Amino acid sequence: MPEPQNRPLRVFLCHASQDKPTVRELHQRLKTEGWIDSWLDEDRLLLGEDWDLKIQKELDVADAVIVFISDTAINKEG
C-alpha cells in the first residue's frame, strides 16, 4: 500500500466569473486551513501564461474539484 502524502489536499474551484465574490469568500476560508491548498484562478494565473493549459494541468493534479452551480452558471453561454 502506498504511503500517505505529506502535502495539502489540492482543491480546484470551478465557477462562472459572475459568481467570483462567493467563490472568493470560500477560497479565503479554505486558505486558513493548513491542510488545504485551494486553487483560484485570480490567485494563480499570470498574465502571458497559456491559461487553458495551466487550468488543465491544475485539474490533472487536483485531489478534489468544487463546482459552483448557480443560475448564472447554468444560463451562461460559451
PDB file of N, CA, C and O in Angstrom:
ATOM      1  N   MET A   1       0.844  -1.179   0.000  1.00  0.00           N
ATOM      2  CA  MET A   1       0.000   0.000   0.000  1.00  0.00           C
ATOM      3  C   MET A   1       0.891   1.245   0.000  1.00  0.00           C
ATOM      4  O   MET A   1       1.855   1.308   0.763  1.00  0.00           O
ATOM      5  N   PRO A   2       0.582   2.242  -0.848  1.00  0.00           N
ATOM      6  CA  PRO A   2       1.425   3.444  -0.897  1.00  0.00           C
ATOM      7  C   PRO A   2       1.335   4.246   0.402  1.00  0.00           C
ATOM      8  O   PRO A   2       0.321   4.238   1.101  1.00  0.00           O
ATOM      9  N   GLU A   3       2.433   4.934   0.694  1.00  0.00           N
ATOM     10  CA  GLU A   3       2.484   5.804   1.871  1.00  0.00           C
ATOM     11  C   GLU A   3       1.584   7.022   1.648  1.00  0.00           C
ATOM     12  O   GLU A   3       1.483   7.506   0.521  1.00  0.00           O
ATOM     13  N   PRO A   4       0.928   7.528   2.702  1.00  0.00           N
ATOM     14  CA  PRO A   4       0.121   8.736   2.544  1.00  0.00           C
ATOM     15  C   PRO A   4       1.006   9.940   2.222  1.00  0.00           C
ATOM     16  O   PRO A   4       2.154  10.017   2.660  1.00  0.00           O
ATOM     17  N   GLN A   5       0.459  10.867   1.459  1.00  0.00           N
ATOM     18  CA  GLN A   5       1.196  12.068   1.068  1.00  0.00           C
ATOM     19  C   GLN A   5       1.245  13.052   2.231  1.00  0.00           C
ATOM     20  O   GLN A   5       0.251  13.248   2.930  1.00  0.00           O
ATOM     21  N   ASN A   6       2.395  13.662   2.431  1.00  0.00           N
ATOM     22  CA  ASN A   6       2.523  14.735   3.415  1.00  0.00           C
ATOM     23  C   ASN A   6       2.442  16.071   2.696  1.00  0.00           C
ATOM     24  O   ASN A   6       3.405  16.837   2.668  1.00  0.00           O
ATOM     25  N   ARG A   7       1.298  16.335   2.125  1.00  0.00           N
ATOM     26  CA  ARG A   7       1.070  17.589   1.412  1.00  0.00           C
ATOM     27  C   ARG A   7      -0.388  17.964   1.582  1.00  0.00           C
ATOM     28  O   ARG A   7      -1.224  17.123   1.910  1.00  0.00           O
ATOM     29  N   PRO A   8      -0.686  19.237   1.355  1.00  0.00           N
ATOM     30  CA  PRO A   8      -2.083  19.657   1.478  1.00  0.00           C
ATOM     31  C   PRO A   8      -2.963  19.031   0.400  1.00  0.00           C
ATOM     32  O   PRO A   8      -2.492  18.658  -0.675  1.00  0.00           O
ATOM     33  N   LEU A   9      -4.236  18.927   0.712  1.00  0.00           N
ATOM     34  CA  LEU A   9      -5.241  18.485  -0.247  1.00  0.00           C
ATOM     35  C   LEU A   9      -5.389  19.575  -1.306  1.00  0.00           C
ATOM     36  O   LEU A   9      -5.648  20.730  -0.968  1.00  0.00           O
ATOM     37  N   ARG A  10      -5.229  19.227  -2.571  1.00  0.00           N
ATOM     38  CA  ARG A  10      -5.337  20.196  -3.673  1.00  0.00           C
ATOM     39  C   ARG A  10      -6.791  20.291  -4.116  1.00  0.00           C
ATOM     40  O   ARG A  10      -7.366  19.319  -4.606  1.00  0.00           O
ATOM     41  N   VAL A  11      -7.381  21.475  -3.937  1.00  0.00           N
ATOM     42  CA  VAL A  11      -8.787  21.695  -4.259  1.00  0.00           C
ATOM     43  C   VAL A  11      -8.890  22.763  -5.341  1.00  0.00           C
ATOM     44  O   VAL A  11      -8.435  23.891  -5.156  1.00  0.00           O
ATOM     45  N   PHE A  12      -9.490  22.400  -6.470  1.00  0.00           N
ATOM     46  CA  PHE A  12      -9.679  23.317  -7.596  1.00  0.00           C
ATOM     47  C   PHE A  12     -11.092  23.884  -7.522  1.00  0.00           C
ATOM     48  O   PHE A  12     -12.062  23.136  -7.400  1.00  0.00           O
ATOM     49  N   LEU A  13     -11.205  25.215  -7.596  1.00  0.00           N
ATOM     50  CA  LEU A  13     -12.504  25.877  -7.524  1.00  0.00           C
ATOM     51  C   LEU A  13     -12.948  26.270  -8.926  1.00  0.00           C
ATOM     52  O   LEU A  13     -12.319  27.106  -9.574  1.00  0.00           O
ATOM     53  N   CYS A  14     -14.035  25.662  -9.386  1.00  0.00           N
ATOM     54  CA  CYS A  14     -14.562  25.878 -10.732  1.00  0.00           C
ATOM     55  C   CYS A  14     -15.843  26.701 -10.623  1.00  0.00           C
ATOM     56  O   CYS A  14     -16.748  26.345  -9.869  1.00  0.00           O
ATOM     57  N   HIS A  15     -15.922  27.808 -11.379  1.00  0.00           N
ATOM     58  CA  HIS A  15     -17.052  28.723 -11.216  1.00  0.00           C
ATOM     59  C   HIS A  15     -17.222  29.638 -12.427  1.00  0.00           C
ATOM     60  O   HIS A  15     -16.312  29.795 -13.241  1.00  0.00           O
ATOM     61  N   ALA A  16     -18.402  30.232 -12.525  1.00  0.00           N
ATOM     62  CA  ALA A  16     -18.641  31.293 -13.504  1.00  0.00           C
ATOM     63  C   ALA A  16     -18.063  32.586 -12.929  1.00  0.00           C
ATOM     64  O   ALA A  16     -18.097  32.797 -11.717  1.00  0.00           O
ATOM     65  N   SER A  17     -17.541  33.438 -13.786  1.00  0.00           N
ATOM     66  CA  SER A  17     -16.911  34.666 -13.301  1.00  0.00           C
ATOM     67  C   SER A  17     -17.878  35.539 -12.505  1.00  0.00           C
ATOM     68  O   SER A  17     -17.455  36.264 -11.605  1.00  0.00           O
ATOM     69  N   GLN A  18     -19.154  35.480 -12.822  1.00  0.00           N
ATOM     70  CA  GLN A  18     -20.143  36.283 -12.098  1.00  0.00           C
ATOM     71  C   GLN A  18     -20.310  35.803 -10.644  1.00  0.00           C
ATOM     72  O   GLN A  18     -20.809  36.548  -9.801  1.00  0.00           O
ATOM     73  N   ASP A  19     -19.902  34.592 -10.362  1.00  0.00           N
ATOM     74  CA  ASP A  19     -20.005  34.044  -9.006  1.00  0.00           C
ATOM     75  C   ASP A  19     -18.726  34.260  -8.194  1.00  0.00           C
ATOM     76  O   ASP A  19     -18.589  33.727  -7.093  1.00  0.00           O
ATOM     77  N   LYS A  20     -17.810  35.028  -8.731  1.00  0.00           N
ATOM     78  CA  LYS A  20     -16.499  35.228  -8.099  1.00  0.00           C
ATOM     79  C   LYS A  20     -16.584  35.675  -6.641  1.00  0.00           C
ATOM     80  O   LYS A  20     -15.830  35.146  -5.825  1.00  0.00           O
ATOM     81  N   PRO A  21     -17.464  36.624  -6.257  1.00  0.00           N
ATOM     82  CA  PRO A  21     -17.482  37.033  -4.841  1.00  0.00           C
ATOM     83  C   PRO A  21     -17.737  35.865  -3.879  1.00  0.00           C
ATOM     84  O   PRO A  21     -17.083  35.772  -2.840  1.00  0.00           O
ATOM     85  N   THR A  22     -18.658  34.995  -4.206  1.00  0.00           N
ATOM     86  CA  THR A  22     -18.963  33.844  -3.356  1.00  0.00           C
ATOM     87  C   THR A  22     -17.794  32.874  -3.327  1.00  0.00           C
ATOM     88  O   THR A  22     -17.423  32.365  -2.270  1.00  0.00           O
ATOM     89  N   VAL A  23     -17.221  32.624  -4.483  1.00  0.00           N
ATOM     90  CA  VAL A  23     -16.090  31.691  -4.584  1.00  0.00           C
ATOM     91  C   VAL A  23     -14.877  32.260  -3.855  1.00  0.00           C
ATOM     92  O   VAL A  23     -14.157  31.528  -3.176  1.00  0.00           O
ATOM     93  N   ARG A  24     -14.655  33.543  -3.994  1.00  0.00           N
ATOM     94  CA  ARG A  24     -13.538  34.201  -3.324  1.00  0.00           C
ATOM     95  C   ARG A  24     -13.660  34.050  -1.802  1.00  0.00           C
ATOM     96  O   ARG A  24     -12.664  33.825  -1.115  1.00  0.00           O
ATOM     97  N   GLU A  25     -14.876  34.174  -1.285  1.00  0.00           N
ATOM     98  CA  GLU A  25     -15.104  34.022   0.152  1.00  0.00           C
ATOM     99  C   GLU A  25     -14.735  32.608   0.625  1.00  0.00           C
ATOM    100  O   GLU A  25     -14.058  32.446   1.641  1.00  0.00           O
ATOM    101  N   LEU A  26     -15.184  31.589  -0.117  1.00  0.00           N
ATOM    102  CA  LEU A  26     -14.825  30.218   0.241  1.00  0.00           C
ATOM    103  C   LEU A  26     -13.320  30.010   0.142  1.00  0.00           C
ATOM    104  O   LEU A  26     -12.720  29.381   1.013  1.00  0.00           O
ATOM    105  N   HIS A  27     -12.715  30.530  -0.906  1.00  0.00           N
ATOM    106  CA  HIS A  27     -11.273  30.402  -1.100  1.00  0.00           C
ATOM    107  C   HIS A  27     -10.517  30.965   0.111  1.00  0.00           C
ATOM    108  O   HIS A  27      -9.567  30.349   0.593  1.00  0.00           O
ATOM    109  N   GLN A  28     -10.937  32.124   0.593  1.00  0.00           N
ATOM    110  CA  GLN A  28     -10.290  32.732   1.753  1.00  0.00           C
ATOM    111  C   GLN A  28     -10.432  31.845   2.990  1.00  0.00           C
ATOM    112  O   GLN A  28      -9.496  31.713   3.779  1.00  0.00           O
ATOM    113  N   ARG A  29     -11.596  31.245   3.150  1.00  0.00           N
ATOM    114  CA  ARG A  29     -11.802  30.340   4.294  1.00  0.00           C
ATOM    115  C   ARG A  29     -10.918  29.101   4.179  1.00  0.00           C
ATOM    116  O   ARG A  29     -10.316  28.665   5.160  1.00  0.00           O
ATOM    117  N   LEU A  30     -10.847  28.542   2.984  1.00  0.00           N
ATOM    118  CA  LEU A  30     -10.031  27.342   2.785  1.00  0.00           C
ATOM    119  C   LEU A  30      -8.555  27.626   3.009  1.00  0.00           C
ATOM    120  O   LEU A  30      -7.826  26.766   3.504  1.00  0.00           O
ATOM    121  N   LYS A  31      -8.107  28.826   2.651  1.00  0.00           N
ATOM    122  CA  LYS A  31      -6.697  29.188   2.825  1.00  0.00           C
ATOM    123  C   LYS A  31      -6.285  29.199   4.296  1.00  0.00           C
ATOM    124  O   LYS A  31      -5.102  29.061   4.608  1.00  0.00           O
ATOM    125  N   THR A  32      -7.245  29.362   5.196  1.00  0.00           N
ATOM    126  CA  THR A  32      -6.903  29.369   6.619  1.00  0.00           C
ATOM    127  C   THR A  32      -6.663  27.963   7.156  1.00  0.00           C
ATOM    128  O   THR A  32      -6.105  27.793   8.240  1.00  0.00           O
ATOM    129  N   GLU A  33      -7.081  26.969   6.404  1.00  0.00           N
ATOM    130  CA  GLU A  33      -6.863  25.572   6.793  1.00  0.00           C
ATOM    131  C   GLU A  33      -5.467  25.150   6.339  1.00  0.00           C
ATOM    132  O   GLU A  33      -5.119  25.313   5.170  1.00  0.00           O
ATOM    133  N   GLY A  34      -4.696  24.629   7.225  1.00  0.00           N
ATOM    134  CA  GLY A  34      -3.331  24.240   6.879  1.00  0.00           C
ATOM    135  C   GLY A  34      -3.238  23.009   5.992  1.00  0.00           C
ATOM    136  O   GLY A  34      -2.184  22.738   5.417  1.00  0.00           O
ATOM    137  N   TRP A  35      -4.323  22.267   5.877  1.00  0.00           N
ATOM    138  CA  TRP A  35      -4.270  21.002   5.139  1.00  0.00           C
ATOM    139  C   TRP A  35      -4.928  21.090   3.763  1.00  0.00           C
ATOM    140  O   TRP A  35      -5.087  20.077   3.081  1.00  0.00           O
ATOM    141  N   ILE A  36      -5.315  22.322   3.351  1.00  0.00           N
ATOM    142  CA  ILE A  36      -5.967  22.503   2.051  1.00  0.00           C
ATOM    143  C   ILE A  36      -5.200  23.527   1.234  1.00  0.00           C
ATOM    144  O   ILE A  36      -4.869  24.605   1.727  1.00  0.00           O
ATOM    145  N   ASP A  37      -4.920  23.188  -0.014  1.00  0.00           N
ATOM    146  CA  ASP A  37      -4.335  24.118  -0.984  1.00  0.00           C
ATOM    147  C   ASP A  37      -5.428  24.423  -2.000  1.00  0.00           C
ATOM    148  O   ASP A  37      -5.650  23.660  -2.940  1.00  0.00           O
ATOM    149  N   SER A  38      -6.101  25.543  -1.799  1.00  0.00           N
ATOM    150  CA  SER A  38      -7.228  25.940  -2.644  1.00  0.00           C
ATOM    151  C   SER A  38      -6.711  26.684  -3.872  1.00  0.00           C
ATOM    152  O   SER A  38      -5.906  27.607  -3.752  1.00  0.00           O
ATOM    153  N   TRP A  39      -7.180  26.277  -5.060  1.00  0.00           N
ATOM    154  CA  TRP A  39      -6.727  26.888  -6.306  1.00  0.00           C
ATOM    155  C   TRP A  39      -7.841  27.769  -6.881  1.00  0.00           C
ATOM    156  O   TRP A  39      -8.917  27.287  -7.231  1.00  0.00           O
ATOM    157  N   LEU A  40      -7.555  29.072  -6.967  1.00  0.00           N
ATOM    158  CA  LEU A  40      -8.478  30.036  -7.552  1.00  0.00           C
ATOM    159  C   LEU A  40      -7.752  30.790  -8.644  1.00  0.00           C
ATOM    160  O   LEU A  40      -6.635  31.268  -8.443  1.00  0.00           O
ATOM    161  N   ASP A  41      -8.388  30.896  -9.804  1.00  0.00           N
ATOM    162  CA  ASP A  41      -7.751  31.479 -10.977  1.00  0.00           C
ATOM    163  C   ASP A  41      -7.092  32.827 -10.720  1.00  0.00           C
ATOM    164  O   ASP A  41      -5.949  33.033 -11.129  1.00  0.00           O
ATOM    165  N   GLU A  42      -7.782  33.754 -10.050  1.00  0.00           N
ATOM    166  CA  GLU A  42      -7.232  35.097  -9.878  1.00  0.00           C
ATOM    167  C   GLU A  42      -5.977  35.112  -9.001  1.00  0.00           C
ATOM    168  O   GLU A  42      -5.207  36.071  -9.052  1.00  0.00           O
ATOM    169  N   ASP A  43      -5.764  34.076  -8.206  1.00  0.00           N
ATOM    170  CA  ASP A  43      -4.551  33.980  -7.393  1.00  0.00           C
ATOM    171  C   ASP A  43      -3.422  33.236  -8.101  1.00  0.00           C
ATOM    172  O   ASP A  43      -2.254  33.415  -7.755  1.00  0.00           O
ATOM    173  N   ARG A  44      -3.752  32.414  -9.073  1.00  0.00           N
ATOM    174  CA  ARG A  44      -2.740  31.507  -9.626  1.00  0.00           C
ATOM    175  C   ARG A  44      -2.405  31.710 -11.099  1.00  0.00           C
ATOM    176  O   ARG A  44      -1.354  31.256 -11.552  1.00  0.00           O
ATOM    177  N   LEU A  45      -3.266  32.378 -11.857  1.00  0.00           N
ATOM    178  CA  LEU A  45      -2.979  32.585 -13.276  1.00  0.00           C
ATOM    179  C   LEU A  45      -2.209  33.893 -13.458  1.00  0.00           C
ATOM    180  O   LEU A  45      -2.543  34.914 -12.857  1.00  0.00           O
ATOM    181  N   LEU A  46      -1.189  33.842 -14.285  1.00  0.00           N
ATOM    182  CA  LEU A  46      -0.362  35.017 -14.547  1.00  0.00           C
ATOM    183  C   LEU A  46      -0.592  35.519 -15.959  1.00  0.00           C
ATOM    184  O   LEU A  46      -0.899  34.746 -16.866  1.00  0.00           O
ATOM    185  N   LEU A  47      -0.440  36.826 -16.131  1.00  0.00           N
ATOM    186  CA  LEU A  47      -0.534  37.392 -17.479  1.00  0.00           C
ATOM    187  C   LEU A  47       0.535  36.752 -18.360  1.00  0.00           C
ATOM    188  O   LEU A  47       1.666  36.545 -17.922  1.00  0.00           O
ATOM    189  N   GLY A  48       0.175  36.445 -19.588  1.00  0.00           N
ATOM    190  CA  GLY A  48       1.108  35.847 -20.529  1.00  0.00           C
ATOM    191  C   GLY A  48       1.138  34.331 -20.501  1.00  0.00           C
ATOM    192  O   GLY A  48       1.670  33.714 -21.424  1.00  0.00           O
ATOM    193  N   GLU A  49       0.584  33.715 -19.470  1.00  0.00           N
ATOM    194  CA  GLU A  49       0.516  32.261 -19.403  1.00  0.00           C
ATOM    195  C   GLU A  49      -0.562  31.749 -20.350  1.00  0.00           C
ATOM    196  O   GLU A  49      -1.510  32.460 -20.679  1.00  0.00           O
ATOM    197  N   ASP A  50      -0.398  30.513 -20.776  1.00  0.00           N
ATOM    198  CA  ASP A  50      -1.457  29.838 -21.526  1.00  0.00           C
ATOM    199  C   ASP A  50      -2.463  29.351 -20.490  1.00  0.00           C
ATOM    200  O   ASP A  50      -2.275  28.297 -19.882  1.00  0.00           O
ATOM    201  N   TRP A  51      -3.535  30.125 -20.291  1.00  0.00           N
ATOM    202  CA  TRP A  51      -4.478  29.840 -19.211  1.00  0.00           C
ATOM    203  C   TRP A  51      -5.156  28.491 -19.378  1.00  0.00           C
ATOM    204  O   TRP A  51      -5.347  27.772 -18.397  1.00  0.00           O
ATOM    205  N   ASP A  52      -5.522  28.137 -20.600  1.00  0.00           N
ATOM    206  CA  ASP A  52      -6.177  26.844 -20.820  1.00  0.00           C
ATOM    207  C   ASP A  52      -5.255  25.694 -20.413  1.00  0.00           C
ATOM    208  O   ASP A  52      -5.692  24.742 -19.766  1.00  0.00           O
ATOM    209  N   LEU A  53      -3.994  25.785 -20.790  1.00  0.00           N
ATOM    210  CA  LEU A  53      -3.017  24.751 -20.443  1.00  0.00           C
ATOM    211  C   LEU A  53      -2.800  24.690 -18.929  1.00  0.00           C
ATOM    212  O   LEU A  53      -2.783  23.605 -18.347  1.00  0.00           O
ATOM    213  N   LYS A  54      -2.636  25.839 -18.300  1.00  0.00           N
ATOM    214  CA  LYS A  54      -2.414  25.897 -16.858  1.00  0.00           C
ATOM    215  C   LYS A  54      -3.608  25.315 -16.093  1.00  0.00           C
ATOM    216  O   LYS A  54      -3.428  24.548 -15.148  1.00  0.00           O
ATOM    217  N   ILE A  55      -4.822  25.681 -16.504  1.00  0.00           N
ATOM    218  CA  ILE A  55      -6.018  25.168 -15.838  1.00  0.00           C
ATOM    219  C   ILE A  55      -6.102  23.651 -15.998  1.00  0.00           C
ATOM    220  O   ILE A  55      -6.425  22.945 -15.042  1.00  0.00           O
ATOM    221  N   GLN A  56      -5.817  23.150 -17.189  1.00  0.00           N
ATOM    222  CA  GLN A  56      -5.860  21.699 -17.408  1.00  0.00           C
ATOM    223  C   GLN A  56      -4.836  20.983 -16.533  1.00  0.00           C
ATOM    224  O   GLN A  56      -5.132  19.937 -15.955  1.00  0.00           O
ATOM    225  N   LYS A  57      -3.635  21.542 -16.437  1.00  0.00           N
ATOM    226  CA  LYS A  57      -2.605  20.932 -15.592  1.00  0.00           C
ATOM    227  C   LYS A  57      -3.044  20.899 -14.127  1.00  0.00           C
ATOM    228  O   LYS A  57      -2.830  19.909 -13.428  1.00  0.00           O
ATOM    229  N   GLU A  58      -3.653  21.985 -13.678  1.00  0.00           N
ATOM    230  CA  GLU A  58      -4.108  22.038 -12.283  1.00  0.00           C
ATOM    231  C   GLU A  58      -5.249  21.055 -12.038  1.00  0.00           C
ATOM    232  O   GLU A  58      -5.310  20.432 -10.979  1.00  0.00           O
ATOM    233  N   LEU A  59      -6.142  20.913 -12.996  1.00  0.00           N
ATOM    234  CA  LEU A  59      -7.206  19.920 -12.869  1.00  0.00           C
ATOM    235  C   LEU A  59      -6.639  18.508 -12.807  1.00  0.00           C
ATOM    236  O   LEU A  59      -7.142  17.663 -12.066  1.00  0.00           O
ATOM    237  N   ASP A  60      -5.602  18.259 -13.577  1.00  0.00           N
ATOM    238  CA  ASP A  60      -4.989  16.930 -13.603  1.00  0.00           C
ATOM    239  C   ASP A  60      -4.389  16.536 -12.251  1.00  0.00           C
ATOM    240  O   ASP A  60      -4.386  15.355 -11.903  1.00  0.00           O
ATOM    241  N   VAL A  61      -3.882  17.503 -11.488  1.00  0.00           N
ATOM    242  CA  VAL A  61      -3.236  17.179 -10.213  1.00  0.00           C
ATOM    243  C   VAL A  61      -4.143  17.437  -9.006  1.00  0.00           C
ATOM    244  O   VAL A  61      -3.748  17.165  -7.872  1.00  0.00           O
ATOM    245  N   ALA A  62      -5.346  17.954  -9.234  1.00  0.00           N
ATOM    246  CA  ALA A  62      -6.261  18.245  -8.133  1.00  0.00           C
ATOM    247  C   ALA A  62      -6.729  16.949  -7.472  1.00  0.00           C
ATOM    248  O   ALA A  62      -6.969  15.944  -8.140  1.00  0.00           O
ATOM    249  N   ASP A  63      -6.852  16.995  -6.161  1.00  0.00           N
ATOM    250  CA  ASP A  63      -7.433  15.878  -5.427  1.00  0.00           C
ATOM    251  C   ASP A  63      -8.953  15.981  -5.407  1.00  0.00           C
ATOM    252  O   ASP A  63      -9.656  14.974  -5.328  1.00  0.00           O
ATOM    253  N   ALA A  64      -9.446  17.212  -5.479  1.00  0.00           N
ATOM    254  CA  ALA A  64     -10.885  17.462  -5.451  1.00  0.00           C
ATOM    255  C   ALA A  64     -11.195  18.698  -6.278  1.00  0.00           C
ATOM    256  O   ALA A  64     -10.371  19.605  -6.400  1.00  0.00           O
ATOM    257  N   VAL A  65     -12.384  18.721  -6.838  1.00  0.00           N
ATOM    258  CA  VAL A  65     -12.864  19.870  -7.605  1.00  0.00           C
ATOM    259  C   VAL A  65     -14.216  20.268  -7.016  1.00  0.00           C
ATOM    260  O   VAL A  65     -15.125  19.447  -6.892  1.00  0.00           O
ATOM    261  N   ILE A  66     -14.322  21.531  -6.662  1.00  0.00           N
ATOM    262  CA  ILE A  66     -15.599  22.057  -6.209  1.00  0.00           C
ATOM    263  C   ILE A  66     -16.177  22.861  -7.358  1.00  0.00           C
ATOM    264  O   ILE A  66     -15.587  23.846  -7.800  1.00  0.00           O
ATOM    265  N   VAL A  67     -17.342  22.430  -7.841  1.00  0.00           N
ATOM    266  CA  VAL A  67     -18.005  23.105  -8.962  1.00  0.00           C
ATOM    267  C   VAL A  67     -19.157  23.915  -8.391  1.00  0.00           C
ATOM    268  O   VAL A  67     -20.059  23.368  -7.756  1.00  0.00           O
ATOM    269  N   PHE A  68     -19.119  25.210  -8.618  1.00  0.00           N
ATOM    270  CA  PHE A  68     -20.170  26.107  -8.154  1.00  0.00           C
ATOM    271  C   PHE A  68     -21.241  26.184  -9.225  1.00  0.00           C
ATOM    272  O   PHE A  68     -20.994  26.650 -10.337  1.00  0.00           O
ATOM    273  N   ILE A  69     -22.421  25.728  -8.883  1.00  0.00           N
ATOM    274  CA  ILE A  69     -23.542  25.737  -9.826  1.00  0.00           C
ATOM    275  C   ILE A  69     -24.554  26.757  -9.328  1.00  0.00           C
ATOM    276  O   ILE A  69     -25.098  26.639  -8.230  1.00  0.00           O
ATOM    277  N   SER A  70     -24.790  27.754 -10.157  1.00  0.00           N
ATOM    278  CA  SER A  70     -25.746  28.800  -9.827  1.00  0.00           C
ATOM    279  C   SER A  70     -26.613  29.040 -11.061  1.00  0.00           C
ATOM    280  O   SER A  70     -26.327  28.507 -12.133  1.00  0.00           O
ATOM    281  N   ASP A  71     -27.657  29.831 -10.916  1.00  0.00           N
ATOM    282  CA  ASP A  71     -28.461  30.199 -12.080  1.00  0.00           C
ATOM    283  C   ASP A  71     -27.586  30.862 -13.149  1.00  0.00           C
ATOM    284  O   ASP A  71     -27.749  30.627 -14.346  1.00  0.00           O
ATOM    285  N   THR A  72     -26.669  31.686 -12.686  1.00  0.00           N
ATOM    286  CA  THR A  72     -25.753  32.364 -13.614  1.00  0.00           C
ATOM    287  C   THR A  72     -24.918  31.360 -14.392  1.00  0.00           C
ATOM    288  O   THR A  72     -24.789  31.469 -15.612  1.00  0.00           O
ATOM    289  N   ALA A  73     -24.350  30.382 -13.695  1.00  0.00           N
ATOM    290  CA  ALA A  73     -23.501  29.394 -14.343  1.00  0.00           C
ATOM    291  C   ALA A  73     -24.298  28.524 -15.311  1.00  0.00           C
ATOM    292  O   ALA A  73     -23.813  28.204 -16.397  1.00  0.00           O
ATOM    293  N   ILE A  74     -25.487  28.147 -14.937  1.00  0.00           N
ATOM    294  CA  ILE A  74     -26.309  27.280 -15.779  1.00  0.00           C
ATOM    295  C   ILE A  74     -26.748  27.990 -17.059  1.00  0.00           C
ATOM    296  O   ILE A  74     -26.796  27.386 -18.130  1.00  0.00           O
ATOM    297  N   ASN A  75     -27.064  29.264 -16.935  1.00  0.00           N
ATOM    298  CA  ASN A  75     -27.565  30.023 -18.088  1.00  0.00           C
ATOM    299  C   ASN A  75     -26.490  30.717 -18.890  1.00  0.00           C
ATOM    300  O   ASN A  75     -26.793  31.396 -19.871  1.00  0.00           O
ATOM    301  N   LYS A  76     -25.228  30.562 -18.490  1.00  0.00           N
ATOM    302  CA  LYS A  76     -24.132  31.212 -19.171  1.00  0.00           C
ATOM    303  C   LYS A  76     -23.884  30.560 -20.538  1.00  0.00           C
ATOM    304  O   LYS A  76     -23.926  29.338 -20.681  1.00  0.00           O
ATOM    305  N   GLU A  77     -23.630  31.400 -21.520  1.00  0.00           N
ATOM    306  CA  GLU A  77     -23.296  30.884 -22.857  1.00  0.00           C
ATOM    307  C   GLU A  77     -21.792  30.910 -23.011  1.00  0.00           C
ATOM    308  O   GLU A  77     -21.109  31.779 -22.469  1.00  0.00           O
ATOM    309  N   GLY A  78     -21.276  29.923 -23.775  1.00  0.00           N
ATOM    310  CA  GLY A  78     -19.846  29.899 -24.055  1.00  0.00           C
ATOM    311  C   GLY A  78     -19.069  28.967 -23.207  1.00  0.00           C
ATOM    312  O   GLY A  78     -17.851  28.866 -23.357  1.00  0.00           O
TER     313      GLY A  78
END
